Amino acid sequence: MLNPVTDAVNADELIKMALKEDITSEDVTTNAVMSGYVKGSVSLIAKADGIICGLHVFERTFKILDGNTRFEFFVKEGDEVKSGMKLAEVTGDIRVLLSGERTALNFLQRMSGIATYTAKLVKLLKGSKTKLLDTRKTTPNMRLFEKYAVKVGGGVNHRYNLSDGILLKDNHIGAAGSVKRAVELAKEYSPFVRKVEIEVENLEMCKEAVEAGADIIMLDNMSPAQMKEAVALIGGRALTECSGNVTAENIKNIIDTGVDYVSSGALTHSAPILDLSLKNLHPVD
């Protein structure tokens, strides 16, 4: 989840970058029709069913432009929303409402879309012990927001970045020379409190990873039958994670394999946005 102290600073910088991308010098369209301050109000409307996520980012986008902008929210973070629902009323300088609209909606639609898709996959795993993880397959400069959205949708965050955990993938194994050597080198380099995860593609590599003392073994692109066999081979000596093009269409195949975690890049790279709109802008007294 977004840390209210440390992440707020990082979020502000990212929001400002997005605003600068959209307004390099001025909003010529708004300035053409609005020569000065006029107080106005606009409604945030859901145009599809889903999970709302990113209300605080939506709000902060406008407040960076003008701290006097006011918000009345009719839903809470993580709520299910229905098409046609009025989610919020935003009041302030009409110039700010117009200039901040697209950037604020881009954040809110993207984050809500990820939360919605994540919730769908979590529901499909219901009844199993398997927990749903995200990956580092995020939009550049959007990871903070996208991984937060996964949490709101009921998923679990994998490592945040390359400094956050050891995950030995196929090319790391190739660089080290073998599964065993890669695990040995990782354990020598890292402090004892840090877990070592390694990706394996077959049962032979899986056995080698167990014997090398890996803490977490990722079963990559294995069939459900192979995963079940690998879980039995590991026998609780390491945590298990499976990966490889996991989507809403095939995640049910994993339920009976017994893996502890399933990671899905689709949560952040393929989730469709939740359609939202700012409508009915009008002057107010």
N, C-alpha and C positions, 0 to 999 in steps of 0.2 A: 504494500500500500504506500501511497505518497506520505513520506515523513513530513509533518507540518513545519518542522524547523529546518532540516538540512535540504530537503528536496524542494522547498518553496523557492529558495534562491536559484537552484538549477532550473526549475520550471519557469521562473520569470525570464531568465536569459533565453530559453528556448522559445517562449511565447513572443518575446521582443524580436527575435530573429525572424519568426514567421510574419510578424507585422511589418517588419522592414522589407521582407520579400514582396509583400503586397502593396506597400506604400513607400516607394523609393524617395519621393519628394513631396507629393501631395496627391490627394484623391480629387482628380480634376472633375470627375462627374458630379460628386457631391458639392464641391466648391462652386460649380457652375449654377446649381439650383438653390444653394443655401449660402447666402452672403454673410450670415451671422448666427448668433445663438438663438435657437428656438427649442423649447422643451418639448419632448415627444415621448411616445410610448409605443412598444412593439411587442407582439405575442410570439412566444416560442411554441410551435405546434409540432406534434408527432405525426408523421405521414406513413408510419409503418409500426407494427408491433415489435417490441423488443425490450432489452434491458438498458435503462438510461445510465450513462457513465461519463464523468468528466464535467459535471455541473460547476465545480469550483474552478476548472480551467477555463470554461466558457465565461464565467463571471470575471475571472482575473484578466482575460483578454480585453474586455471593455474597460475595466478599472485602470489598466496600464495607460490606456488612452485618456481616461478621465476618471479620477477617483470619486467623483460625485455621482457616477452612474449608480442607479438603485435597482434592486432585483427583488421580485416576489416569486418564490418557487412554490409550485403546487405538488411537486413530487420530491422524493429523496433519492440520493445516490443509491444505485442498485435496484431501484423499483422497476417492476414490469410496467410498461406503458403500452397503450393501444393507439392505433391510428385514429387521428382526429382529436386526441386529447390536447388540452392546453397545459403545457408544462411549466411555463413561467411568463411573467410580464417584466419587461426591461424598460426602465424610464431614465431619460437623461437628454443630453444635447443630441439633437437629431443628426448632426454631422458625425458624432461619435458612433451612434447606432448604425448609420449607413456605412461608415468606413471600417468598423470592426466586425461587421456581420459575417463576411465570408470566412475570415480567419477563425473566429469563435465557433462557427458552425463546423468548419473542417475538423477542429479538435474534437468537438462533441460528437459528431457523426462517426468519426473514425473510432473513438474510444467506445462508444455505445455499440458499434458494430462488432468489435472484438469481444466485448462483454457478452453480447447476445449469442455469438457463435460459440464462445467458451461454455456458456450455460447449457447450450444444446448438447455439446459433447459430454459434459459432466452428467447430464441427465441420462445419456445413453450408457454411461458406466455405472449407473445406480445399481446397487445390489452386489457389486464386486468390491474387492479390496483395493483395486487399482486406482491410483490418483493421477490426475491429468496435469502434465507439465507443459510450459511454453519453451521456446528456444531463443537463440540469438538472431533468428531470422526476422529481424525487425526493420522498420523504415528508418534510415539514417536520421539521427537527431530526434527520433520519436520513441526511443526505447523506454524512457522513464514513464511516458504516458501509456504505452501499449502494454507493458508488463503490469502496470497498475490495473489496467482494464481486465486483464486475465484474472487477477485476484478478485475483482468485483464480480466477474462472471462465475466464480467458484473454483477456478483453477489454482494451481500451485506454481510459483516461480522457480525455474531452474536458475543456474548461475546468472548473475546480471551481466557480467562481462568477463574478459580474459583474465582479469586480476582477481576474480571472485572464486575460482575453483579450478581444479585440475581435471580435464577431460581429454584423455588420449584417444585420438581418432586414427583412422587408417594411415594418414600421412605422417602422424607422429610415430606410429609403430614402424612405418617404413624408414623413417629417419633414425630411429633407435636400433633397428635391426630385427626385433622380434617383440612379441607381446610380453614375454618374461622380462626382457631387458628394459623395455619402456616402463613397466611398473617399477622395476628396481631403481631406475634412474629417478623417477618421480618421487619415490619414497625417500631416496637419499637427499633430494633437493628440498623437499617441502617439510615443514614442521610436522610433528607427530599428530597435531590436532586437525590437520587438513586431510580430508578423504581423497582417495585416488579413484577416479572412474575411468574405465577403458571400454572402448567400442570393439565388439567382436562380430564376425560375420558367419561363423560356423561353430559346430560343437568342439572341434579340435582347438580353436582359438579360445573358446569358452573355458575348456578344461585347463589350458595353459594360464589363463587369467586367474582362475580360482587358486591354482597351485602357487602363483606368484604373489598372492595375497591382496588382490584388488578389493577395494571396499564396495565399489558399485560396478556392475557389469551391464553395459548397454548392448542389447541384442538388436543388431541393425539389419533391417530388411530380411528378417527371417519369416518363414511361414508360421502360422499358428501352431502347427504340429511340432516344428523345430523349436519354437519358443517354449512350449510345454516340456519338451525333452531337456532343454537347457536349464529351465527352472529346477527340474528334478535333479539334474547333474550338480547344480550349484548347491542345492540342499540347504539353503539358509545361510551359507557361509559368506554371502555377499548380498547386498540389495540388488534388485534387478530392475532394469528399465528397458523398454522396447521403443524403437523409433523406425521411421521409414515411410514417408508419404501417408501418415495417419490422418484421416479425414472423417467427417460425419458419416460418410458412406460405408466405411470399413471398420470403424473403431469397435463395433460389437463383436468382431471376430477375435478380439484380444481378451474379452472378459474371462474366458475359461482357461487362459494360459497360466494364470497364477503370478504374473509379473506385479511388482510393487508399483511401478510407475510407467506411464506411457507419455512420450513427448511428441508434440505436434507443432511443426512449423506453421501449419495452416492457420493456427489461431491468430497469428499476427501478419502472415504474408498473404492470406487468401480470404480473410473474413470480409464480407461485403459491409459497406457502411449502413448505419441505420438512418433512414431518410427522415430528416428534420428540416424545419423551415421557420424563418422569422417573417411573420405576416402582420398585416393590418397596422402598419406604421401610421401614426397620426399625431398632430400637435395636441398638447394638453395644457391646462392652466397651471 
